[in-house]
């Protein structure tokens, strides 16, 4: 496992280099000039030229990229140009990252609490009424965009029911755990519903596949209790492909939080990206997207290592 881990870490290096180049390129290709945004109505050409020179924005593209990459390798993500002028991008992300992590974690918990039991029940009661209802709900969950569901939740809970925690906003832990969780509940539901539907469908399919395997028929022939077969054999084997979906969902939750945080006015990293895009703050956009890529790589590695714990037959090195 150590050799496998080292190989994956080495392969992550070119992946990050390619990702960093694409991020930097796409951000700079996009229309808009952060200097003009920063100056607002005062568009003096001479001042714009001096500021571009001072910030290195007048240098050739490859020189700008190498300078930025060199600073990133030293742990310097740069300074904000327009979101919070002169502030450390790393500091801005650190202030908001906990909100995004809390939202993603809460969303994943809600998704798993809905998806795993529903998927198991749906597979065990295949083609019955509960199975059909579960599949219809899963299709609706996948089809409804999370931002639209978020707006509906705000209208129902915040406007119709007049609940203060239903109108969006954020309350930190320091002001009470209950109030914090109340304000995070609707965003987590809006963000986690779609992933609950995806995980539920995968869990159902994996359960049905595991139920048709020879070891399940052998266990039944040996007289093992059906509940033990489901718990020890079927569910455990069905979780292997589901873990992959869960791992990918964590990465998507971080990306999906961008829209959800905007709808519910949460001061997270996603909201910071939106501000950076509207204000053409290149360092902010580049840093946040690069961090999301790093998190995705780490999650994929953890998912691969988890396979060995779920299925001892898996050997890292291409053998099984």
C-alpha positions in Angstrom: 0.0 0.0 0.0 2.9 2.4 0.7 4.3 1.8 -2.8 0.9 2.4 -4.3 0.5 5.5 -2.3 3.8 6.9 -3.4 3.0 6.2 -7.1 -0.3 8.0 -6.7 1.4 11.0 -5.1 4.0 11.1 -7.9 1.2 10.9 -10.6 -0.6 13.8 -8.8 2.3 16.2 -9.6 1.8 16.3 -13.4 -2.0 16.4 -12.8 -1.7 19.5 -10.7 0.7 21.1 -13.1 -1.7 20.6 -16.0 -4.7 21.7 -13.9 -2.8 24.9 -12.8 -2.0 25.8 -16.4 -5.6 25.3 -17.5 -6.9 27.3 -14.6 -4.5 30.2 -15.2 -5.2 30.1 -19.0 -9.0 30.1 -18.8 -9.1 32.8 -16.2 -6.9 35.1 -18.3 -8.7 34.3 -21.6 -12.0 35.3 -20.1 -13.1 38.9 -20.9 -12.7 41.6 -18.4 -9.8 43.6 -16.8 -9.4 43.6 -13.0 -7.7 47.0 -13.2 -10.6 48.6 -14.9 -13.0 47.0 -12.4 -10.8 48.2 -9.5 -10.8 51.8 -10.7 -14.5 52.0 -11.4 -15.5 55.2 -13.2 -12.0 56.7 -13.0 -10.6 55.2 -16.2 -7.3 57.0 -16.7 -5.2 55.2 -19.4 -1.9 56.3 -17.8 -2.9 55.1 -14.4 -4.2 51.8 -15.8 -0.9 51.2 -17.6 1.1 52.0 -14.3 -1.1 49.6 -12.3 -0.8 46.8 -14.8 2.9 47.2 -14.8 3.1 47.2 -11.0 1.0 44.1 -10.8 2.8 42.3 -13.6 -0.2 42.1 -15.8 1.7 43.6 -18.7 4.2 40.7 -18.8 3.9 37.9 -21.4 1.5 35.1 -20.5 4.1 32.4 -19.8 6.1 34.7 -17.6 2.9 35.6 -15.5 2.1 31.9 -15.2 5.6 30.9 -14.1 5.7 33.7 -11.5 2.3 32.7 -10.2 3.3 29.0 -10.1 6.5 29.8 -8.3 4.7 31.7 -5.6 2.1 28.9 -5.2 4.8 26.3 -4.7 6.1 28.5 -1.9 2.6 28.7 -0.3 1.9 32.2 -1.5 -1.5 32.4 -3.3 -1.2 36.1 -4.0 -3.1 39.2 -3.0 -6.7 40.0 -3.9 -7.0 42.7 -6.5 -10.7 43.7 -6.3 -12.6 41.5 -3.8 -10.7 42.9 -0.9 -7.8 44.9 -2.3 -4.4 44.0 -1.0 -5.7 41.2 1.3 -4.0 37.8 1.3 -6.0 35.3 -0.9 -5.0 32.5 1.5 -6.4 34.5 4.4 -9.7 35.1 2.5 -10.1 31.4 1.8 -9.2 30.4 5.3 -11.9 32.7 6.7 -14.5 31.1 4.5 -13.4 27.5 4.0 -15.0 26.3 7.2 -18.4 27.4 6.0 -18.1 25.5 2.7 -16.7 22.4 4.5 -19.6 22.5 7.0 -22.1 22.8 4.1 -20.6 20.0 2.1 -20.4 17.7 5.2 -24.0 18.4 6.3 -25.2 17.9 2.7 -23.3 14.6 2.4 -24.8 13.4 5.7 -28.3 14.2 4.6 -27.7 12.5 1.2 -26.4 9.3 2.9 -29.1 9.2 5.5 -31.7 9.3 2.6 -29.8 7.3 0.0 -28.4 4.2 1.7 -31.6 3.0 3.5 -33.8 3.9 0.5 -31.5 2.1 -1.9 -31.4 -1.0 0.3 -35.1 -1.1 0.8 -35.7 -0.5 -2.9 -33.5 -3.4 -3.9 -35.0 -5.8 -1.4 -38.5 -4.9 -2.5 -37.7 -4.8 -6.2 -40.6 -4.0 -8.6 -43.0 -3.3 -5.6 -44.7 -0.1 -4.8 -42.0 1.2 -2.5 -39.4 0.5 -5.2 -41.4 2.4 -7.9 -41.9 5.4 -5.5 -38.2 5.5 -4.7 -37.2 5.5 -8.3 -39.7 8.3 -9.1 -38.3 10.4 -6.2 -34.7 9.7 -7.3 -35.5 10.8 -10.9 -37.1 14.0 -9.5 -34.1 14.6 -7.3 -31.7 14.3 -10.2 -33.8 16.5 -12.5 -34.4 19.5 -10.2 -31.4 21.9 -10.1 -30.2 22.6 -6.6 -30.5 26.4 -7.0 -34.2 26.1 -8.0 -34.9 23.7 -5.1 -33.1 26.2 -2.9 -35.4 29.1 -4.1 -38.5 26.9 -3.5 -37.3 26.1 0.0 -36.7 29.8 0.8 -40.2 30.7 -0.5 -41.9 28.0 1.5 -40.0 28.1 4.8 -38.8 31.7 4.8 -41.7 33.5 3.2 -44.8 31.2 3.7 -43.9 29.8 7.1 -42.1 33.0 8.1 -39.2 31.1 9.8 -36.2 33.4 10.2 -33.7 30.6 9.6 -35.4 29.8 6.3 -34.5 33.1 4.5 -30.8 32.4 4.2 -27.8 33.9 6.0 -25.2 32.3 8.2 -24.9 32.1 12.0 -21.4 31.0 13.3 -21.0 28.3 15.9 -20.0 31.0 18.5 -23.6 32.2 18.4 -25.1 28.8 19.1 -24.9 25.3 17.6 -28.7 25.1 17.2 -29.0 28.4 15.3 -26.0 27.4 13.2 -27.5 24.1 12.2 -30.9 25.6 11.5 -29.5 28.1 9.0 -27.4 25.4 7.4 -30.3 22.9 7.1 -32.1 24.2 4.0 -28.8 24.8 2.0 -27.7 21.3 2.9 -31.1 19.8 1.8 -31.0 21.8 -1.5 -27.4 20.7 -2.2 -27.7 17.1 -0.9 -30.9 16.1 -2.5 -29.5 15.5 -6.0 -26.6 13.5 -4.7 -29.0 11.5 -2.5 -30.8 10.5 -5.6 -27.6 9.5 -7.4 -26.3 7.5 -4.5 -29.6 5.8 -4.0 -29.8 4.6 -7.6 -26.2 3.3 -7.4 -26.9 1.6 -4.1 -30.0 -0.1 -5.5 -28.2 -1.3 -8.7 -25.2 -2.5 -6.6 -27.5 -4.4 -4.2 -29.3 -6.1 -7.0 -26.0 -7.2 -8.6 -24.7 -8.5 -5.2 -27.9 -10.4 -4.6 -27.4 -12.4 -7.8 -23.9 -13.5 -6.9 -23.0 -17.2 -6.1 -21.8 -16.4 -2.5 -25.3 -15.1 -1.6 -27.0 -18.3 -2.9 -24.4 -20.4 -1.0 -25.1 -18.4 2.2 -28.8 -19.0 1.8 -28.3 -22.7 1.2 -26.2 -22.9 4.4 -29.2 -21.6 6.3 -27.7 -18.2 7.3 -30.4 -15.8 8.5 -31.5 -13.4 5.7 -30.8 -10.4 7.8 -27.2 -11.5 8.4 -26.7 -12.1 4.6 -28.0 -8.7 3.8 -25.9 -6.9 6.4 -22.6 -8.8 6.2 -22.5 -9.9 2.6 -24.8 -8.0 0.2 -24.6 -4.4 1.7 -20.8 -4.6 2.3 -20.1 -5.7 -1.3 -22.6 -3.2 -2.7 -20.8 -0.4 -1.0 -17.7 -0.8 -3.2 -19.1 1.0 -6.3 -21.1 3.3 -4.0 -18.0 4.5 -2.3 -16.8 5.8 -5.7 -20.0 7.7 -6.2 -19.7 9.1 -2.7 -16.1 10.2 -3.2 -17.1 12.0 -6.5 -20.0 13.5 -4.7 -17.8 15.2 -2.2 -15.9 16.9 -5.0 -19.1 17.9 -6.7 -20.5 19.2 -3.4 -17.6 21.6 -3.1 -18.3 22.8 -6.7 -22.0 22.8 -6.3 -21.7 24.9 -3.1 -20.8 27.9 -5.4 -24.4 28.3 -6.5 -26.0 27.2 -3.3 -24.0 29.6 -1.1 -25.0 32.4 -3.4 -28.7 31.6 -3.2 -28.7 31.3 0.6 -26.2 34.1 1.2 -23.6 31.9 2.9 -20.1 33.5 3.3 -18.3 30.4 2.0 -15.6 29.8 -0.6 -18.2 29.4 -3.3 -19.6 32.8 -2.7 -16.0 34.1 -2.8 -15.5 32.6 -6.3 -18.7 34.3 -7.5 -17.4 37.6 -6.2 -14.0 37.0 -7.8 -15.7 36.2 -11.2 -17.9 39.3 -11.2 -15.0 41.5 -10.1 -12.4 39.8 -12.3 -10.1 39.0 -9.3 -7.7 36.6 -11.0 -5.7 35.5 -7.9 -8.9 34.6 -6.0 -10.4 32.5 -8.8 -7.2 30.7 -9.5 -6.5 29.9 -5.9 -10.0 28.6 -5.1 -10.2 26.4 -8.2 -6.7 25.0 -7.6 -7.6 24.1 -4.0 -10.8 22.4 -5.2 -8.6 20.3 -7.6 -6.2 19.4 -4.8 -9.2 18.3 -2.6 -10.6 16.2 -5.5 -7.2 14.4 -5.9 -7.0 13.7 -2.2 -10.6 12.4 -2.1 -10.0 10.1 -5.1 -6.9 8.7 -3.3 -8.8 8.1 -0.1 -11.6 6.4 -2.0 -9.1 4.0 -3.7 -7.6 3.1 -0.4 -11.0 2.5 1.1 -11.7 -0.3 -1.4 -9.1 -2.5 0.3 -11.0 -2.2 3.6 -14.3 -3.0 2.1 -13.0 -5.9 -0.1 -9.9 -7.7 1.2 -9.5 -9.4 -2.2 -8.3 -6.1 -3.7 -4.6 -5.7 -3.8 -2.9 -2.4 -4.6 -0.7 -3.1 -7.6 -3.2 -4.3 -10.2 -4.0 -7.7 -8.5 -7.2 -8.9 -7.1 
